Amino acid sequence: MGMHSSRRPRWLGHMRRMDNCCISKHMLFCGFSEGKRRKGRPLLRCKDVCKASMNYFSIGSNKWEKLTDDRVRWETTLCKACSLLKRGLGNELKGKRIKCKL
């Protein structure tokens, strides 16, 4: 997976808090009952990418919907997840630098 940012989870929280009558929310959270798919590997859906992003930020796929109801709590959760990831990536890079020097 490429570079992640906190924009996608932040946008997902925004979509979750939207009114149920919005078309964009309906498209994201509801499935299609009809339609054909092409042969070969299925294309990634927006829902799949969002789920992978939540896993990357270590936010459970079951609890994020409850967290988004409270905007402040959602923002603090995202900030904590981003800071933990930055620390983890920094330590990982330091380890790689040490291995290269040896």
A tleap script that builds the chain and sets N, CA, C and O, in Angstrom:
source leaprc.protein.ff14SB
mol = sequence {
  NMET GLY MET HIE SER SER ARG ARG PRO ARG
  TRP LEU GLY HIE MET ARG ARG MET ASP ASN
  CYS CYS ILE SER LYS HIE MET LEU PHE CYS
  GLY PHE SER GLU GLY LYS ARG ARG LYS GLY
  ARG PRO LEU LEU ARG CYS LYS ASP VAL CYS
  LYS ALA SER MET ASN TYR PHE SER ILE GLY
  SER ASN LYS TRP GLU LYS LEU THR ASP ASP
  ARG VAL ARG TRP GLU THR THR LEU CYS LYS
  ALA CYS SER LEU LEU LYS ARG GLY LEU GLY
  ASN GLU LEU LYS GLY LYS ARG ILE LYS CYS
  LYS CLEU
}
set mol.1.N position { 0.840 -1.160 0.000 }
set mol.1.CA position { 0.000 0.000 0.000 }
set mol.1.C position { 0.894 1.234 0.000 }
set mol.1.O position { 1.932 1.256 0.661 }
set mol.2.N position { 0.499 2.229 -0.721 }
set mol.2.CA position { 1.309 3.432 -0.861 }
set mol.2.C position { 1.288 4.300 0.384 }
set mol.2.O position { 0.974 3.844 1.483 }
set mol.3.N position { 1.626 5.542 0.183 }
set mol.3.CA position { 1.691 6.497 1.275 }
set mol.3.C position { 0.298 6.729 1.854 }
set mol.3.O position { -0.653 6.981 1.113 }
set mol.4.N position { 0.183 6.645 3.143 }
set mol.4.CA position { -1.100 6.875 3.801 }
set mol.4.C position { -1.093 8.251 4.437 }
set mol.4.O position { -0.054 8.761 4.857 }
set mol.5.N position { -2.253 8.829 4.496 }
set mol.5.CA position { -2.392 10.079 5.233 }
set mol.5.C position { -3.630 9.974 6.100 }
set mol.5.O position { -4.424 9.044 5.959 }
set mol.6.N position { -3.783 10.908 6.976 }
set mol.6.CA position { -4.955 10.877 7.853 }
set mol.6.C position { -6.176 11.466 7.169 }
set mol.6.O position { -7.237 11.571 7.784 }
set mol.7.N position { -6.044 11.851 5.908 }
set mol.7.CA position { -7.178 12.453 5.201 }
set mol.7.C position { -8.309 11.459 4.959 }
set mol.7.O position { -9.481 11.795 5.125 }
set mol.8.N position { -7.960 10.240 4.568 }
set mol.8.CA position { -9.009 9.272 4.253 }
set mol.8.C position { -9.853 8.926 5.482 }
set mol.8.O position { -11.080 8.964 5.389 }
set mol.9.N position { -9.252 8.592 6.626 }
set mol.9.CA position { -10.090 8.331 7.805 }
set mol.9.C position { -10.877 9.565 8.248 }
set mol.9.O position { -12.006 9.444 8.723 }
set mol.10.N position { -10.289 10.737 8.097 }
set mol.10.CA position { -10.994 11.965 8.453 }
set mol.10.C position { -12.209 12.154 7.545 }
set mol.10.O position { -13.287 12.529 8.006 }
set mol.11.N position { -12.019 11.889 6.240 }
set mol.11.CA position { -13.114 11.985 5.278 }
set mol.11.C position { -14.179 10.935 5.576 }
set mol.11.O position { -15.374 11.203 5.448 }
set mol.12.N position { -13.750 9.754 5.968 }
set mol.12.CA position { -14.687 8.682 6.279 }
set mol.12.C position { -15.547 9.046 7.482 }
set mol.12.O position { -16.739 8.740 7.508 }
set mol.13.N position { -14.954 9.696 8.474 }
set mol.13.CA position { -15.732 10.174 9.612 }
set mol.13.C position { -16.750 11.214 9.194 }
set mol.13.O position { -17.877 11.227 9.690 }
set mol.14.N position { -16.347 12.097 8.269 }
set mol.14.CA position { -17.265 13.104 7.743 }
set mol.14.C position { -18.441 12.436 7.030 }
set mol.14.O position { -19.592 12.830 7.214 }
set mol.15.N position { -18.140 11.422 6.214 }
set mol.15.CA position { -19.197 10.714 5.483 }
set mol.15.C position { -20.137 9.989 6.444 }
set mol.15.O position { -21.345 9.947 6.213 }
set mol.16.N position { -19.603 9.431 7.497 }
set mol.16.CA position { -20.419 8.687 8.461 }
set mol.16.C position { -21.400 9.602 9.182 }
set mol.16.O position { -22.519 9.193 9.492 }
set mol.17.N position { -20.982 10.855 9.452 }
set mol.17.CA position { -21.849 11.789 10.166 }
set mol.17.C position { -22.865 12.481 9.261 }
set mol.17.O position { -23.748 13.181 9.757 }
set mol.18.N position { -22.758 12.300 7.945 }
set mol.18.CA position { -23.692 12.938 7.012 }
set mol.18.C position { -25.108 12.405 7.196 }
set mol.18.O position { -25.327 11.353 7.796 }
set mol.19.N position { -26.068 13.168 6.660 }
set mol.19.CA position { -27.457 12.705 6.667 }
set mol.19.C position { -27.589 11.457 5.802 }
set mol.19.O position { -26.829 11.263 4.854 }
set mol.20.N position { -28.550 10.622 6.134 }
set mol.20.CA position { -28.745 9.377 5.389 }
set mol.20.C position { -29.273 9.604 3.979 }
set mol.20.O position { -29.200 8.705 3.141 }
set mol.21.N position { -29.805 10.793 3.705 }
set mol.21.CA position { -30.365 11.053 2.381 }
set mol.21.C position { -29.298 11.451 1.360 }
set mol.21.O position { -29.615 11.570 0.176 }
set mol.22.N position { -28.056 11.659 1.770 }
set mol.22.CA position { -26.989 12.067 0.846 }
set mol.22.C position { -26.613 10.903 -0.069 }
set mol.22.O position { -26.456 9.766 0.375 }
set mol.23.N position { -26.475 11.214 -1.348 }
set mol.23.CA position { -26.164 10.182 -2.335 }
set mol.23.C position { -24.776 9.596 -2.099 }
set mol.23.O position { -24.582 8.386 -2.218 }
set mol.24.N position { -23.815 10.450 -1.767 }
set mol.24.CA position { -22.448 9.954 -1.583 }
set mol.24.C position { -22.356 8.971 -0.412 }
set mol.24.O position { -21.621 7.986 -0.491 }
set mol.25.N position { -23.090 9.227 0.663 }
set mol.25.CA position { -23.092 8.299 1.796 }
set mol.25.C position { -23.760 6.993 1.397 }
set mol.25.O position { -23.305 5.910 1.766 }
set mol.26.N position { -24.826 7.105 0.651 }
set mol.26.CA position { -25.540 5.916 0.195 }
set mol.26.C position { -24.639 5.063 -0.702 }
set mol.26.O position { -24.640 3.837 -0.594 }
set mol.27.N position { -23.872 5.705 -1.583 }
set mol.27.CA position { -22.980 4.974 -2.483 }
set mol.27.C position { -21.856 4.275 -1.719 }
set mol.27.O position { -21.435 3.181 -2.095 }
set mol.28.N position { -21.376 4.900 -0.656 }
set mol.28.CA position { -20.258 4.326 0.098 }
set mol.28.C position { -20.691 3.160 0.978 }
set mol.28.O position { -20.009 2.137 1.024 }
set mol.29.N position { -21.805 3.298 1.671 }
set mol.29.CA position { -22.181 2.313 2.677 }
set mol.29.C position { -23.170 1.257 2.199 }
set mol.29.O position { -23.368 0.256 2.889 }
set mol.30.N position { -23.786 1.446 1.059 }
set mol.30.CA position { -24.756 0.465 0.565 }
set mol.30.C position { -24.164 -0.295 -0.615 }
set mol.30.O position { -23.352 0.242 -1.368 }
set mol.31.N position { -24.566 -1.513 -0.763 }
set mol.31.CA position { -24.087 -2.321 -1.877 }
set mol.31.C position { -25.045 -2.252 -3.053 }
set mol.31.O position { -26.161 -1.745 -2.931 }
set mol.32.N position { -24.607 -2.760 -4.176 }
set mol.32.CA position { -25.443 -2.796 -5.363 }
set mol.32.C position { -26.104 -4.159 -5.455 }
set mol.32.O position { -25.488 -5.180 -5.149 }
set mol.33.N position { -27.343 -4.171 -5.871 }
set mol.33.CA position { -28.045 -5.443 -5.990 }
set mol.33.C position { -27.949 -5.995 -7.405 }
set mol.33.O position { -28.168 -7.187 -7.620 }
set mol.34.N position { -27.625 -5.144 -8.371 }
set mol.34.CA position { -27.541 -5.585 -9.758 }
set mol.34.C position { -26.223 -5.122 -10.361 }
set mol.34.O position { -25.512 -4.293 -9.794 }
set mol.35.N position { -25.923 -5.671 -11.504 }
set mol.35.CA position { -24.738 -5.228 -12.226 }
set mol.35.C position { -23.794 -6.375 -12.515 }
set mol.35.O position { -23.834 -7.425 -11.873 }
set mol.36.N position { -22.942 -6.143 -13.501 }
set mol.36.CA position { -21.958 -7.146 -13.893 }
set mol.36.C position { -20.568 -6.613 -13.610 }
set mol.36.O position { -20.324 -5.407 -13.629 }
set mol.37.N position { -19.673 -7.537 -13.350 }
set mol.37.CA position { -18.274 -7.180 -13.141 }
set mol.37.C position { -17.451 -7.778 -14.264 }
set mol.37.O position { -17.818 -8.798 -14.847 }
set mol.38.N position { -16.347 -7.139 -14.557 }
set mol.38.CA position { -15.461 -7.625 -15.608 }
set mol.38.C position { -14.751 -8.901 -15.177 }
set mol.38.O position { -14.698 -9.238 -13.994 }
set mol.39.N position { -14.215 -9.592 -16.157 }
set mol.39.CA position { -13.406 -10.774 -15.869 }
set mol.39.C position { -12.077 -10.340 -15.293 }
set mol.39.O position { -11.640 -9.206 -15.485 }
set mol.40.N position { -11.442 -11.254 -14.585 }
set mol.40.CA position { -10.131 -10.965 -14.026 }
set mol.40.C position { -10.214 -10.503 -12.585 }
set mol.40.O position { -11.212 -10.707 -11.893 }
set mol.41.N position { -9.133 -9.875 -12.159 }
set mol.41.CA position { -9.056 -9.414 -10.772 }
set mol.41.C position { -10.057 -8.288 -10.544 }
set mol.41.O position { -10.100 -7.333 -11.320 }
set mol.42.N position { -10.859 -8.389 -9.492 }
set mol.42.CA position { -11.824 -7.326 -9.218 }
set mol.42.C position { -11.116 -6.023 -8.845 }
set mol.42.O position { -10.092 -6.031 -8.163 }
set mol.43.N position { -11.676 -4.921 -9.299 }
set mol.43.CA position { -11.136 -3.619 -8.948 }
set mol.43.C position { -11.421 -3.327 -7.482 }
set mol.43.O position { -12.429 -3.769 -6.931 }
set mol.44.N position { -10.522 -2.579 -6.864 }
set mol.44.CA position { -10.736 -2.206 -5.468 }
set mol.44.C position { -11.871 -1.200 -5.370 }
set mol.44.O position { -11.933 -0.230 -6.126 }
set mol.45.N position { -12.745 -1.443 -4.446 }
set mol.45.CA position { -13.822 -0.496 -4.188 }
set mol.45.C position { -13.339 0.514 -3.163 }
set mol.45.O position { -12.363 0.282 -2.450 }
set mol.46.N position { -14.030 1.625 -3.102 }
set mol.46.CA position { -13.685 2.659 -2.127 }
set mol.46.C position { -13.791 2.093 -0.714 }
set mol.46.O position { -12.994 2.428 0.161 }
set mol.47.N position { -14.770 1.243 -0.505 }
set mol.47.CA position { -14.975 0.632 0.808 }
set mol.47.C position { -13.777 -0.237 1.201 }
set mol.47.O position { -13.372 -0.249 2.364 }
set mol.48.N position { -13.216 -0.959 0.240 }
set mol.48.CA position { -12.047 -1.805 0.512 }
set mol.48.C position { -10.828 -0.973 0.882 }
set mol.48.O position { -10.082 -1.321 1.797 }
set mol.49.N position { -10.630 0.128 0.165 }
set mol.49.CA position { -9.488 0.999 0.429 }
set mol.49.C position { -9.628 1.654 1.800 }
set mol.49.O position { -8.648 1.780 2.535 }
set mol.50.N position { -10.843 2.069 2.143 }
set mol.50.CA position { -11.079 2.684 3.455 }
set mol.50.C position { -10.842 1.685 4.579 }
set mol.50.O position { -10.290 2.040 5.621 }
set mol.51.N position { -11.252 0.448 4.373 }
set mol.51.CA position { -11.045 -0.588 5.385 }
set mol.51.C position { -9.555 -0.863 5.582 }
set mol.51.O position { -9.093 -1.033 6.710 }
set mol.52.N position { -8.807 -0.905 4.476 }
set mol.52.CA position { -7.360 -1.107 4.573 }
set mol.52.C position { -6.693 0.063 5.288 }
set mol.52.O position { -5.744 -0.121 6.050 }
set mol.53.N position { -7.192 1.252 5.038 }
set mol.53.CA position { -6.642 2.435 5.697 }
set mol.53.C position { -6.903 2.388 7.197 }
set mol.53.O position { -6.035 2.757 7.989 }
set mol.54.N position { -8.081 1.943 7.592 }
set mol.54.CA position { -8.398 1.818 9.017 }
set mol.54.C position { -7.493 0.776 9.677 }
set mol.54.O position { -7.039 0.970 10.804 }
set mol.55.N position { -7.237 -0.317 8.979 }
set mol.55.CA position { -6.333 -1.333 9.521 }
set mol.55.C position { -4.917 -0.791 9.649 }
set mol.55.O position { -4.211 -1.113 10.604 }
set mol.56.N position { -4.500 0.029 8.693 }
set mol.56.CA position { -3.167 0.627 8.731 }
set mol.56.C position { -3.014 1.525 9.953 }
set mol.56.O position { -1.958 1.549 10.584 }
set mol.57.N position { -4.066 2.259 10.282 }
set mol.57.CA position { -4.036 3.151 11.437 }
set mol.57.C position { -4.403 2.439 12.739 }
set mol.57.O position { -4.537 3.085 13.778 }
set mol.58.N position { -4.566 1.127 12.693 }
set mol.58.CA position { -4.899 0.295 13.861 }
set mol.58.C position { -6.193 0.730 14.532 }
set mol.58.O position { -6.305 0.741 15.758 }
set mol.59.N position { -7.163 1.084 13.707 }
set mol.59.CA position { -8.496 1.415 14.205 }
set mol.59.C position { -9.394 0.269 13.779 }
set mol.59.O position { -9.517 -0.017 12.587 }
set mol.60.N position { -10.020 -0.386 14.737 }
set mol.60.CA position { -10.845 -1.546 14.448 }
set mol.60.C position { -11.990 -1.220 13.507 }
set mol.60.O position { -12.609 -0.161 13.610 }
set mol.61.N position { -12.267 -2.138 12.587 }
set mol.61.CA position { -13.329 -1.892 11.613 }
set mol.61.C position { -14.708 -1.888 12.262 }
set mol.61.O position { -15.662 -1.372 11.680 }
set mol.62.N position { -14.823 -2.453 13.451 }
set mol.62.CA position { -16.117 -2.466 14.137 }
set mol.62.C position { -16.342 -1.231 14.993 }
set mol.62.O position { -17.479 -0.789 15.157 }
set mol.63.N position { -15.267 -0.668 15.541 }
set mol.63.CA position { -15.458 0.425 16.489 }
set mol.63.C position { -15.369 1.814 15.867 }
set mol.63.O position { -15.714 2.790 16.534 }
set mol.64.N position { -14.922 1.947 14.618 }
set mol.64.CA position { -14.748 3.274 14.042 }
set mol.64.C position { -16.074 3.993 13.857 }
set mol.64.O position { -16.125 5.218 13.957 }
set mol.65.N position { -17.152 3.256 13.588 }
set mol.65.CA position { -18.449 3.907 13.392 }
set mol.65.C position { -18.925 4.573 14.675 }
set mol.65.O position { -19.502 5.660 14.634 }
set mol.66.N position { -18.688 3.931 15.811 }
set mol.66.CA position { -19.066 4.541 17.092 }
set mol.66.C position { -18.178 5.740 17.405 }
set mol.66.O position { -18.641 6.739 17.956 }
set mol.67.N position { -16.890 5.634 17.047 }
set mol.67.CA position { -15.966 6.734 17.314 }
set mol.67.C position { -16.309 7.981 16.500 }
set mol.67.O position { -16.144 9.099 16.988 }
set mol.68.N position { -16.778 7.803 15.281 }
set mol.68.CA position { -17.051 8.960 14.426 }
set mol.68.C position { -18.258 9.760 14.877 }
set mol.68.O position { -18.401 10.922 14.498 }
set mol.69.N position { -19.124 9.167 15.674 }
set mol.69.CA position { -20.287 9.919 16.163 }
set mol.69.C position { -19.865 11.113 17.006 }
set mol.69.O position { -20.518 12.156 16.982 }
set mol.70.N position { -18.783 10.966 17.744 }
set mol.70.CA position { -18.236 12.067 18.538 }
set mol.70.C position { -17.015 12.611 17.796 }
set mol.70.O position { -15.962 11.975 17.768 }
set mol.71.N position { -17.165 13.783 17.203 }
set mol.71.CA position { -16.129 14.348 16.341 }
set mol.71.C position { -14.807 14.571 17.074 }
set mol.71.O position { -13.743 14.282 16.526 }
set mol.72.N position { -14.860 15.077 18.295 }
set mol.72.CA position { -13.634 15.361 19.054 }
set mol.72.C position { -12.895 14.063 19.373 }
set mol.72.O position { -11.674 13.985 19.230 }
set mol.73.N position { -13.631 13.062 19.800 }
set mol.73.CA position { -13.016 11.771 20.111 }
set mol.73.C position { -12.389 11.142 18.862 }
set mol.73.O position { -11.325 10.526 18.935 }
set mol.74.N position { -13.053 11.302 17.726 }
set mol.74.CA position { -12.544 10.775 16.466 }
set mol.74.C position { -11.234 11.466 16.084 }
set mol.74.O position { -10.280 10.807 15.670 }
set mol.75.N position { -11.190 12.783 16.222 }
set mol.75.CA position { -9.973 13.532 15.893 }
set mol.75.C position { -8.807 13.135 16.806 }
set mol.75.O position { -7.677 12.975 16.343 }
set mol.76.N position { -9.087 12.979 18.099 }
set mol.76.CA position { -8.010 12.589 19.018 }
set mol.76.C position { -7.520 11.171 18.717 }
set mol.76.O position { -6.325 10.893 18.821 }
set mol.77.N position { -8.427 10.289 18.349 }
set mol.77.CA position { -8.034 8.921 17.987 }
set mol.77.C position { -7.121 8.934 16.767 }
set mol.77.O position { -6.116 8.223 16.728 }
set mol.78.N position { -7.474 9.749 15.764 }
set mol.78.CA position { -6.646 9.841 14.564 }
set mol.78.C position { -5.281 10.441 14.867 }
set mol.78.O position { -4.266 9.983 14.342 }
set mol.79.N position { -5.255 11.465 15.712 }
set mol.79.CA position { -3.974 12.094 16.072 }
set mol.79.C position { -3.065 11.110 16.801 }
set mol.79.O position { -1.866 11.048 16.531 }
set mol.80.N position { -3.640 10.342 17.724 }
set mol.80.CA position { -2.846 9.345 18.450 }
set mol.80.C position { -2.315 8.274 17.503 }
set mol.80.O position { -1.157 7.870 17.601 }
set mol.81.N position { -3.168 7.818 16.585 }
set mol.81.CA position { -2.746 6.784 15.634 }
set mol.81.C position { -1.631 7.301 14.732 }
set mol.81.O position { -0.675 6.578 14.451 }
set mol.82.N position { -1.748 8.547 14.278 }
set mol.82.CA position { -0.705 9.128 13.416 }
set mol.82.C position { 0.613 9.275 14.160 }
set mol.82.O position { 1.675 8.984 13.609 }
set mol.83.N position { 0.552 9.722 15.403 }
set mol.83.CA position { 1.797 9.896 16.159 }
set mol.83.C position { 2.465 8.553 16.444 }
set mol.83.O position { 3.690 8.448 16.394 }
set mol.84.N position { 1.672 7.530 16.743 }
set mol.84.CA position { 2.245 6.195 16.960 }
set mol.84.C position { 2.900 5.661 15.691 }
set mol.84.O position { 3.968 5.051 15.744 }
set mol.85.N position { 2.254 5.894 14.555 }
set mol.85.CA position { 2.826 5.434 13.296 }
set mol.85.C position { 4.123 6.164 12.972 }
set mol.85.O position { 5.083 5.553 12.500 }
set mol.86.N position { 4.152 7.466 13.223 }
set mol.86.CA position { 5.366 8.234 12.941 }
set mol.86.C position { 6.526 7.752 13.805 }
set mol.86.O position { 7.654 7.622 13.329 }
set mol.87.N position { 6.237 7.487 15.078 }
set mol.87.CA position { 7.279 6.974 15.967 }
set mol.87.C position { 7.767 5.610 15.508 }
set mol.87.O position { 8.969 5.341 15.499 }
set mol.88.N position { 6.832 4.753 15.127 }
set mol.88.CA position { 7.190 3.414 14.666 }
set mol.88.C position { 8.006 3.449 13.384 }
set mol.88.O position { 8.968 2.696 13.238 }
set mol.89.N position { 7.624 4.327 12.446 }
set mol.89.CA position { 8.376 4.435 11.199 }
set mol.89.C position { 9.761 5.015 11.439 }
set mol.89.O position { 10.728 4.618 10.790 }
set mol.90.N position { 9.856 5.961 12.378 }
set mol.90.CA position { 11.165 6.532 12.709 }
set mol.90.C position { 12.098 5.486 13.275 }
set mol.90.O position { 13.271 5.437 12.905 }
set mol.91.N position { 11.597 4.650 14.165 }
set mol.91.CA position { 12.418 3.575 14.739 }
set mol.91.C position { 12.822 2.560 13.673 }
set mol.91.O position { 13.937 2.038 13.683 }
set mol.92.N position { 11.900 2.291 12.760 }
set mol.92.CA position { 12.192 1.340 11.688 }
set mol.92.C position { 13.303 1.873 10.782 }
set mol.92.O position { 14.198 1.126 10.386 }
set mol.93.N position { 13.244 3.166 10.457 }
set mol.93.CA position { 14.284 3.760 9.618 }
set mol.93.C position { 15.636 3.778 10.321 }
set mol.93.O position { 16.668 3.554 9.689 }
set mol.94.N position { 15.635 4.044 11.628 }
set mol.94.CA position { 16.891 4.020 12.386 }
set mol.94.C position { 17.512 2.631 12.348 }
set mol.94.O position { 18.725 2.492 12.189 }
set mol.95.N position { 16.684 1.609 12.493 }
set mol.95.CA position { 17.177 0.235 12.432 }
set mol.95.C position { 17.779 -0.092 11.072 }
set mol.95.O position { 18.800 -0.774 10.992 }
set mol.96.N position { 17.151 0.393 10.001 }
set mol.96.CA position { 17.679 0.148 8.660 }
set mol.96.C position { 19.004 0.867 8.450 }
set mol.96.O position { 19.913 0.325 7.822 }
set mol.97.N position { 19.118 2.087 8.974 }
set mol.97.CA position { 20.372 2.834 8.840 }
set mol.97.C position { 21.517 2.121 9.557 }
set mol.97.O position { 22.636 2.051 9.050 }
set mol.98.N position { 21.219 1.597 10.736 }
set mol.98.CA position { 22.249 0.879 11.499 }
set mol.98.C position { 22.691 -0.368 10.738 }
set mol.98.O position { 23.882 -0.673 10.687 }
set mol.99.N position { 21.740 -1.092 10.146 }
set mol.99.CA position { 22.090 -2.292 9.380 }
set mol.99.C position { 22.951 -1.944 8.177 }
set mol.99.O position { 23.872 -2.686 7.835 }
set mol.100.N position { 22.653 -0.810 7.528 }
set mol.100.CA position { 23.434 -0.403 6.355 }
set mol.100.C position { 24.861 -0.038 6.737 }
set mol.100.O position { 25.793 -0.298 5.976 }
set mol.101.N position { 25.039 0.563 7.908 }
set mol.101.CA position { 26.374 0.969 8.347 }
set mol.101.C position { 27.236 -0.228 8.708 }
set mol.101.O position { 28.461 -0.177 8.594 }
set mol.102.N position { 26.593 -1.309 9.144 }
set mol.102.CA position { 27.359 -2.502 9.544 }
set mol.102.C position { 27.756 -3.218 8.323 }
set mol.102.O position { 28.411 -4.257 8.402 }
savepdb mol mol.pdb
quit
